[in-house]
Amino acid sequence: QVRVVESGGGLVQAGGSLRLSCATSGRTFGDYDGTWFRQAPGKEREFVARIDWSGRNTNYANSVKGRFTISRDNAKNTLYLQMNSLKPDDTAIYYCIIRGYWGQGIQVTVSS
């Protein structure tokens, strides 16, 4: 079983920044892609960003492209999501997924 724990969420004003972290257990973190999803109130869960095992290839949802950056530190078994120029529409619970294992999610709230 892989343990996945998100941190770094909170309340921020529109235009501000937050960095989410996702710490995982196990020694094979570097073998797998890492993905962030989010779910806003009353909406379906949606893809945010993905990074391959090497960190060299990334994909983003159009809604966050140019504002969010996904990265990883394989030595620390940690996935990151740097979120800049935040908007109220970014308010959601953010989930990290590694090897098919989901974290419990972390709340991000952007006030206008």
URJOFEN-V789588 format. One record per residue. OMEGA is omega in degrees with one decimal (none if undefined). NEAR is the number of other C-alpha atoms within 12 Angstrom. D_FIRST is the distance of its C-alpha to the first C-alpha in Angstrom with 1 decimal. Layout:
BEGIN
OMEGA;NEAR;D_FIRST / OMEGA;NEAR;D_FIRST
END
This chain:
BEGIN
178.5;13;0.0 / 178.1;20;3.8 / -177.0;23;6.5 / -175.1;31;9.6 / 177.9;28;13.0 / 174.8;32;16.4 / 175.0;27;19.7 / 179.0;27;23.3 / 178.2;29;24.5 / -179.0;24;27.7 / -179.9;25;31.3 / 177.1;25;33.4 / 176.3;21;36.8 / -176.6;21;37.3 / -178.5;19;37.7 / -176.3;24;35.4 / 171.3;27;32.2 / 171.6;32;28.7 / 175.5;29;25.8 / 174.5;34;22.3 / 178.4;35;19.5 / -179.6;40;15.8 / -179.3;33;13.9 / 176.1;34;10.4 / 177.0;23;8.6 / -175.2;21;8.4 / -176.9;16;11.6 / -179.3;19;11.6 / -176.3;32;12.2 / 179.4;25;15.8 / -169.7;19;15.3 / 171.3;27;14.4 / 173.5;32;16.5 / -174.1;44;16.1 / 171.3;41;17.6 / 171.1;46;19.1 / 173.6;33;20.3 / 176.4;35;22.5 / 178.4;25;24.1 / -179.9;25;27.6 / 177.3;18;29.2 / -178.4;10;30.5 / 177.3;12;29.1 / 176.2;12;26.4 / -177.7;17;23.3 / 177.2;24;24.4 / 177.2;26;23.3 / -175.9;35;24.2 / 179.9;36;23.3 / 176.5;34;21.3 / -178.3;32;21.3 / -173.0;25;20.6 / -176.0;25;18.8 / -174.9;20;22.2 / -175.6;25;23.1 / -176.6;14;26.4 / -178.7;18;26.1 / 174.5;24;25.6 / -178.8;25;26.3 / 168.3;24;27.4 / -179.3;21;28.6 / -175.8;13;32.4 / -178.1;20;32.4 / -176.5;28;30.7 / -179.2;21;32.0 / 179.9;17;34.1 / -178.1;25;32.8 / 175.6;31;29.0 / 176.6;32;27.5 / 178.6;38;23.9 / -179.0;33;23.0 / 172.8;37;20.4 / -175.2;24;20.4 / 178.0;27;18.3 / -179.6;17;19.5 / -178.4;18;18.0 / -173.9;29;14.8 / 175.8;37;16.4 / -178.1;44;17.6 / 170.3;37;20.9 / 175.4;40;23.2 / -175.7;28;26.8 / 180.0;35;28.8 / 178.8;24;32.6 / -176.0;25;35.5 / -179.5;30;33.5 / 176.1;26;35.1 / 178.6;20;35.0 / 176.6;23;33.5 / 178.3;38;30.3 / -175.9;29;29.7 / 165.7;32;26.3 / -177.0;35;22.8 / -177.0;41;20.8 / 175.1;41;17.2 / 179.8;42;15.1 / 176.6;36;13.0 / 178.8;37;11.0 / 179.5;24;9.9 / 178.0;18;10.4 / -178.8;26;8.3 / 169.0;26;11.1 / -178.3;30;12.1 / -180.0;20;14.4 / 178.2;29;17.4 / -174.2;30;20.3 / 170.0;25;24.0 / 179.9;36;26.6 / 179.9;29;30.2 / -179.3;27;33.1 / -177.8;19;36.5 / none;16;39.7
END
